[in-house]
Amino acid sequence: MRATDELLHDYQHVISEVRLVMGAKGVFDVRVDGALLYSKHAIGRHAEPGEVLALFREQHVAGVAVYER
């Protein structure tokens, strides 16, 4: 859930939906608009804190300001 919290903390103004789909055997995949952003199975480890957020910033919201509180 940390990855979800990080994404929504900074980009709730550009994310329209977050969906958690339960998988088997510890599956942890993050998809954005259907495209795979992170896969625990492919990489062989769980994401480090901030890793999914960094990938999202790099690939989907480069240049978008974080949510102002």
HELIX and SHEET records of a PDB file:
HELIX    1   1 ARG A    2  TYR A   11  1                                  10    
HELIX    2   2 LYS A   40  ILE A   43  1                                   4    
HELIX    3   3 GLU A   51  HIS A   60  1                                  10    
SHEET    1   A 2 ASP A  29  VAL A  32  0                                        
SHEET    2   A 2 ALA A  35  SER A  39 -1                                        
END                                                                             
